[in-house]
Amino acid sequence: MEKLWNTLKEGLKNYCDNNGFNQVILGLSGGLDSALTAVLAADTLGGQNVKAIMMKTKFTSDLSLSIAREIAKLNHLDFKEIDIEPLVKNETEFLREMFGATPKGIVIENLQARIRGQLLMAVSNQTGGLVLACGNKSEIYTGYCTLYGDTCGGLAPIGGVYKSEIFKLAKWRNSLNHTLPESVITRAPSAELAEGQIDENSLPPYAVLDEVLKHLVDEKKSIAETVNAGFDKELVNRVDGLIRRSAFKRKQLAEIIPV
């Protein structure tokens, strides 16, 4: 884990140096991916150079708010908390009039992510900082992300790290000194874009998903070879379908640090 962490730090530092950035910007959601990205950025650039913005909606839990605040305090981040619910309501109403119908659930979910991306990019324009996309490799390869939303940014620091490894990396980093609340590591992952939403409503459990992805993506195994390795055929076909259907997203994503 130490080698991986140092690789990510070096990659982030080199990217910032090569592109003339001394400050980074990210959305601090109260989830593990943005939390770990924030800690990585603070370790690399100093917390005062990490502008972390919590953009809450009616779906944002009290736990997410408290986690974001604690991470900002522990890592001395430049932290701001804003309520974007009025923007979501206004744009939802605008879309209702434009469509002549109530927007679908997926439209409203993605709208929230895209408003957040829009605001982060506005802060980047205003301050000159680099926006970091906080997605992990599991999300990227299954398309579990919103194009022009949480994918906004010039660099995706943990985009080459599977979610199951993110958990391990967070626990390792916390063993050095307390930079992450335990609750952000143990809570069920959720995008909090709808009531009661958790990642495993849309994806297989990460421990299983990541092993299948390693076979299909990293080792370039066929579906048959992956099934022969002991994985359920229906699961492998499902994951392969997710990979193929999200290829268009990956062509438009931020640069990823090689690990």
C-alpha positions in Angstrom: 0.0 0.0 0.0 2.9 2.4 0.7 4.3 1.9 -2.8 0.9 2.5 -4.3 0.3 5.7 -2.2 3.7 7.1 -3.1 3.0 6.3 -6.8 -0.2 8.3 -6.6 1.4 11.2 -4.8 4.2 11.3 -7.3 1.7 11.2 -10.2 -0.4 14.0 -8.8 2.7 16.2 -8.0 4.2 15.7 -11.5 0.9 16.4 -13.2 0.4 19.7 -11.2 4.1 20.7 -11.8 4.0 19.9 -15.5 0.7 21.8 -16.0 1.4 24.8 -13.7 -1.1 24.1 -11.0 -0.4 24.7 -7.3 -4.0 24.2 -6.1 -6.6 21.5 -6.7 -10.4 21.5 -6.4 -12.7 18.6 -5.7 -16.2 17.7 -4.6 -16.1 16.3 -1.1 -19.2 14.1 -0.9 -18.8 12.2 2.3 -18.0 9.1 0.4 -14.7 7.1 0.4 -13.4 8.0 -3.0 -13.5 11.7 -2.7 -12.3 11.4 0.9 -9.2 9.4 -0.1 -8.6 11.8 -3.0 -8.7 14.7 -0.7 -6.2 13.1 1.7 -4.0 12.2 -1.2 -4.1 15.8 -2.4 -3.4 17.2 1.1 -0.4 14.8 1.5 0.9 15.9 -1.8 0.2 19.6 -1.9 -0.7 20.6 1.6 -4.3 20.9 2.9 -4.3 24.7 2.4 -4.0 24.1 -1.4 -6.9 21.7 -1.6 -10.3 23.4 -2.1 -12.9 20.8 -1.1 -16.6 21.7 -1.7 -19.5 19.7 -0.2 -22.5 20.3 -2.5 -25.5 18.9 -0.7 -29.0 18.1 -1.9 -32.1 16.7 -0.2 -30.5 13.2 -0.6 -27.3 14.1 1.2 -27.3 12.4 4.6 -26.3 13.9 7.9 -23.6 11.3 8.0 -22.1 12.5 4.7 -22.1 16.1 6.0 -20.4 15.2 9.2 -17.8 13.1 7.4 -17.0 15.8 4.9 -16.6 18.4 7.7 -14.4 16.0 9.8 -12.1 15.2 6.8 -11.7 18.9 6.1 -10.8 19.5 9.7 -8.4 16.6 10.0 -6.5 17.5 6.8 -6.7 21.3 7.1 -8.6 21.6 3.8 -9.9 24.9 2.3 -13.5 23.7 2.8 -16.8 25.1 1.7 -20.3 23.7 2.1 -23.1 24.8 -0.3 -26.7 23.7 -0.8 -27.4 23.0 -4.5 -31.0 21.9 -4.0 -32.4 25.2 -5.3 -30.4 24.7 -8.6 -31.6 21.2 -8.9 -35.2 22.3 -8.4 -34.9 25.2 -10.9 -33.3 23.0 -13.6 -35.8 20.2 -13.0 -38.7 22.6 -13.6 -37.0 24.0 -16.7 -36.6 20.5 -18.0 -40.2 19.7 -17.2 -41.3 22.6 -19.3 -38.9 21.8 -22.1 -39.9 18.1 -22.2 -43.6 18.7 -21.7 -43.3 15.8 -19.2 -41.8 15.0 -15.8 -38.1 14.2 -16.2 -37.2 10.5 -15.7 -35.4 9.5 -12.5 -32.1 9.0 -14.3 -32.3 12.5 -15.6 -32.7 14.0 -12.1 -29.9 11.8 -10.8 -27.5 12.9 -13.5 -28.6 16.5 -13.3 -27.3 16.6 -9.7 -23.9 15.3 -10.7 -23.7 17.6 -13.6 -24.6 20.7 -11.5 -21.7 19.7 -9.2 -19.4 19.3 -12.1 -20.4 22.7 -13.5 -19.8 24.4 -10.2 -16.4 22.8 -9.8 -15.3 23.9 -13.2 -16.6 27.4 -12.4 -14.4 27.5 -9.3 -11.5 26.3 -11.5 -12.1 29.2 -13.9 -12.3 31.7 -11.0 -9.3 30.5 -9.1 -7.1 28.7 -11.6 -7.0 25.4 -9.6 -7.1 22.0 -11.1 -10.3 20.0 -10.7 -9.8 16.4 -9.7 -12.2 13.7 -10.7 -12.6 11.3 -7.8 -13.8 8.1 -9.5 -12.1 4.7 -9.1 -11.3 2.0 -11.7 -14.3 -0.2 -10.8 -16.7 2.7 -11.6 -14.8 3.8 -14.7 -14.9 0.3 -16.3 -18.5 -0.4 -15.5 -19.7 3.1 -16.5 -21.0 3.8 -13.0 -20.4 7.5 -13.3 -22.0 10.5 -14.9 -20.4 11.9 -18.0 -19.8 15.7 -17.6 -20.7 15.2 -13.9 -18.5 13.4 -11.4 -16.1 12.7 -14.4 -15.3 16.4 -14.7 -11.7 17.3 -14.1 -8.2 17.2 -15.6 -6.9 14.3 -13.6 -8.5 11.2 -11.9 -5.8 10.4 -9.2 -7.4 7.1 -8.1 -8.9 6.2 -11.5 -6.4 3.3 -11.8 -7.3 1.8 -8.4 -10.1 -0.7 -8.0 -12.7 0.0 -5.3 -11.7 -3.1 -3.2 -8.1 -1.7 -3.2 -9.5 1.8 -2.2 -10.8 0.3 1.0 -7.4 -1.3 1.8 -5.5 1.9 0.9 -7.8 4.0 3.1 -7.2 1.7 6.1 -3.5 1.7 5.5 -3.3 5.5 5.3 -5.3 5.8 8.5 -2.9 3.5 10.2 -0.2 6.1 9.8 -2.2 8.9 11.4 -5.9 9.7 11.7 -6.9 11.4 8.4 -10.2 9.6 7.7 -13.2 9.0 10.0 -13.8 5.3 10.4 -17.4 5.7 9.2 -16.3 6.8 5.7 -14.5 3.4 5.3 -17.2 1.2 6.8 -20.3 2.8 5.3 -22.1 1.3 2.3 -20.9 3.1 -0.8 -23.6 5.4 -2.3 -23.8 8.2 -4.9 -26.7 9.7 -2.9 -28.5 10.8 -6.0 -31.8 9.1 -5.0 -33.6 8.0 -1.9 -32.0 4.8 -0.4 -29.5 4.5 -3.2 -26.4 2.3 -2.7 -23.8 1.2 -5.3 -24.7 -2.5 -4.9 -28.2 -1.8 -6.1 -26.6 -1.2 -9.5 -23.4 -3.2 -9.3 -22.3 -6.6 -8.0 -20.4 -6.5 -4.7 -17.1 -4.8 -5.3 -15.0 -7.8 -4.0 -16.5 -10.0 -6.7 -16.8 -7.3 -9.4 -13.2 -6.3 -9.1 -11.9 -9.9 -9.5 -14.0 -10.3 -12.7 -12.7 -6.9 -14.0 -9.1 -8.0 -13.4 -9.7 -11.0 -15.6 -11.5 -9.2 -18.4 -9.7 -5.9 -18.3 -6.2 -6.4 -16.8 -5.5 -10.0 -18.1 -7.7 -9.6 -21.2 -9.3 -12.9 -20.7 -12.3 -13.9 -22.7 -15.8 -14.5 -21.2 -15.3 -18.3 -21.4 -11.8 -18.1 -19.8 -13.2 -16.0 -17.0 -16.1 -18.4 -16.4 -13.6 -21.3 -16.4 -11.7 -19.5 -13.7 -14.7 -20.1 -11.4 -17.0 -17.1 -11.9 -20.7 -17.3 -12.5 -21.5 -17.1 -16.3 -24.4 -14.7 -15.8 -22.2 -12.4 -13.7 -19.4 -12.4 -16.2 -21.7 -11.6 -19.1 -23.3 -8.8 -17.1 -19.9 -7.2 -16.3 -18.7 -7.7 -19.8 -21.8 -5.9 -21.0 -21.2 -3.0 -18.6 -17.6 -2.7 -19.9 -18.7 -2.6 -23.5 -21.6 -0.2 -23.1 -19.5 2.3 -21.2 -16.5 2.4 -23.6 -17.7 5.8 -25.0 -17.4 7.3 -21.5 -13.9 6.1 -21.0 -12.8 7.9 -24.2 -13.8 11.2 -22.7 -12.4 10.8 -19.1 -9.7 12.7 -17.3 -6.1 11.4 -17.4 -5.4 8.6 -14.9 -2.2 8.0 -13.0 -0.6 4.7 -14.1 -0.3 2.2 -11.2 
